[in-house]
Amino acid sequence: VQLVESGGALVQPGGSLRLACTVSASNFDIYTMGWYRQAPGEQREWVSTITRGGHTDYSSSVKGRFTIFRDNAWNAIYLQMNSLKPDDTAVYYCTMNSNYWGKGTLVTVSS
């Protein structure tokens, strides 16, 4: 199983970014997928989850600004991030069922 994140970049406060995670695994569509992030000097924290049925959950810090969605035809999930804040600066990790993890993609929100 391999997860590869992409889309991280430097963006100004208030801007938007879309992260992608592609997964090499069979039966991708049956797994709960999620995003976590780790800011410098901080512990890794949960951001969002999407179940096999499409149910989504978000941490209070991103709810209303971030949207998670999946494309089972492409074995991929995405995280649309709007109204970005400097506090969103972190390495973002994709996870499959909290058992498999990608190496992360860096998002920096700064003017």
N, C-alpha and C positions, 0 to 999 in steps of 0.2 A: 504494500500500500504506500502510495506517495501522494503528498499534498503539496502544492506549489502556489504560494500567494504572489500576487502582482498588483501593481497600481499605486503603491506608495510613492509619495512625492512631497515636496515642499509646497505649501499652499498658504495663502494669506488668511487671517481671521475673517470669518464670514463666508469663506469659499466652500467649494464642494469637491468631493473626490469619490471615485468608485473603486473599491477593491474587488479583486477576483481571486477565487481559489479553485484550481482545477485538481481533480482527484483521479488517480489511477487505481481503481478498485472495482471489483465486480459488485453487482447489486447495490450500487451507490444509492439508488432511490429509496432503500429501506432504512437508511441511517439518518439519525439526528445529526445535524451539522451545526457548527457554531463558530463564533468569533470571540477571541479574547485579546487583551492588549496588555502591554507592560511598559509603563513609563520609566524613564531613567531613575534608578534608585528606589523603585517601587516594586511591590509584588504584582504578579500577573493577575488581572481581574477579568471577570466575565463581562462580555459586551452584549451578545445577542445569540439566540438559538432559533433554529427552524427545524421542525419535526418532519417526518416522512409525509405527514398529511398536510404540511404547509402551515401549521400553527407556529406563530412567532412570539418571542418574548424578548424584552429589552431591559437593560439596566436603567435605573432611574436617571443616570447621568446622560444617557443618549436618547432616551425615549422622546419621540416627536421630531428628532433630527436625523436619526439613522434608520435605514430600512434594509432588512435582510431578505434576500430571495434566492431561489434556486432554479437551476435549469437541468432537469434530470437527463435530458437528451444529450447534454454536453458534459455531464458529470461535474457540474460546477455550482458554486454558490458565490454570491456577491454581497457587498455591503456598500450601499449608497449612503454617503455621509454628507449632510448639508449643514449649513450654519456652523462651520467648524470653529472651535475655540482653541486657544493655546493649550488648555488642559487636555485636549484630545491628542496631543503629541505623544506618540508611543510606537513601539513595534507591535503590529497587529498580526495575530496568529489565527490560522484556520484549524479547526479540529473536527474529526469525525468520531462521533460517539464518545468524545473525551478520551479515546484510546490512542488515536493517531493524530500527529501534529505536523504542521508545516514548519518551515524555518523562519517564517515571518517576513513582513514587509514594513519598512519604516515610513511613518507619516509624521511630518513636521509642520506644525501650524505656527507661523510666525510672520510678522511684517518686516 
